[in-house]
Amino acid sequence: MKTSLDPYPEFKTVLELVKRLSKDEKIKLSKELEKELLDIQFTRLLRIFKTNELSEKDITTATESVRASIYGRSKSN
């Protein structure tokens, strides 16, 4: 077991402390942990979807091309 001055106590120590909390304190702790977990998951998703392969110019060019194609088809009908 680590000392009480250790900023990163072992899981067993944290669990023992959590068991001492009141029901309301456990609910608050649970909500805080949920917020942190959601933040971690969101950050992971952002990293997964982040890409440097497409620039805004590439997207604009592709959009204009598709729009021109659609406009050309609607004009011929």
C-alpha positions as CSV (number, residue, x, y, z in Angstrom):
1,M,0.0,0.0,0.0
2,K,1.3,3.5,-0.8
3,T,1.6,6.3,1.6
4,S,-1.2,8.8,2.3
5,L,0.9,11.5,0.7
6,D,1.0,9.6,-2.7
7,P,-1.1,11.6,-5.2
8,Y,-2.0,8.3,-7.0
9,P,-3.2,5.8,-4.4
10,E,-3.8,2.2,-5.3
11,F,-7.2,1.2,-6.5
12,K,-7.9,-0.8,-3.3
13,T,-7.3,2.3,-1.2
14,V,-9.6,4.4,-3.4
15,L,-12.3,1.6,-3.2
16,E,-12.1,1.5,0.6
17,L,-12.6,5.3,0.7
18,V,-15.5,5.1,-1.7
19,K,-17.2,2.5,0.5
20,R,-17.1,5.0,3.4
21,L,-19.0,7.7,1.4
22,S,-22.7,8.4,2.0
23,K,-25.2,7.4,-0.6
24,D,-25.4,11.0,-1.8
25,E,-21.7,11.4,-2.0
26,K,-21.5,8.1,-4.0
27,I,-24.1,9.5,-6.5
28,K,-22.0,12.7,-6.9
29,L,-18.9,10.7,-7.4
30,S,-20.6,8.5,-10.0
31,K,-21.8,11.5,-11.9
32,E,-18.3,13.0,-11.9
33,L,-16.8,9.8,-13.1
34,E,-19.4,9.6,-15.9
35,K,-18.6,13.1,-17.0
36,E,-14.9,12.2,-17.2
37,L,-15.5,9.0,-19.0
38,L,-17.7,10.8,-21.6
39,D,-15.0,13.4,-22.1
40,I,-12.4,10.7,-22.7
41,Q,-14.7,8.8,-25.1
42,F,-15.5,12.1,-27.0
43,T,-11.8,12.9,-27.3
44,R,-11.0,9.5,-28.6
45,L,-13.8,9.8,-31.2
46,L,-12.4,13.2,-32.3
47,R,-8.9,11.7,-32.8
48,I,-10.4,8.8,-34.8
49,F,-12.3,11.1,-37.2
50,K,-9.6,13.8,-37.4
51,T,-7.9,13.8,-40.8
52,N,-5.5,16.0,-42.6
53,E,-6.3,14.5,-45.9
54,L,-9.1,16.8,-46.8
55,S,-8.9,20.5,-46.9
56,E,-11.8,22.9,-47.0
57,K,-10.8,23.7,-50.6
58,D,-11.1,20.0,-51.5
59,I,-14.5,19.8,-49.9
60,T,-15.7,22.9,-51.7
61,T,-14.4,21.7,-55.1
62,A,-16.2,18.4,-54.7
63,T,-19.4,20.0,-53.5
64,E,-19.4,22.4,-56.4
65,S,-18.8,19.5,-58.8
66,V,-21.7,17.5,-57.5
67,R,-24.0,20.5,-57.5
68,A,-23.1,21.3,-61.1
69,S,-23.7,17.7,-62.1
70,I,-27.1,17.7,-60.3
71,Y,-28.0,21.1,-61.8
72,G,-27.0,19.8,-65.3
73,R,-29.3,16.7,-64.9
74,S,-32.2,18.8,-63.7
75,K,-31.8,21.2,-66.6
76,S,-31.9,18.4,-69.2
77,N,-35.1,16.9,-67.7
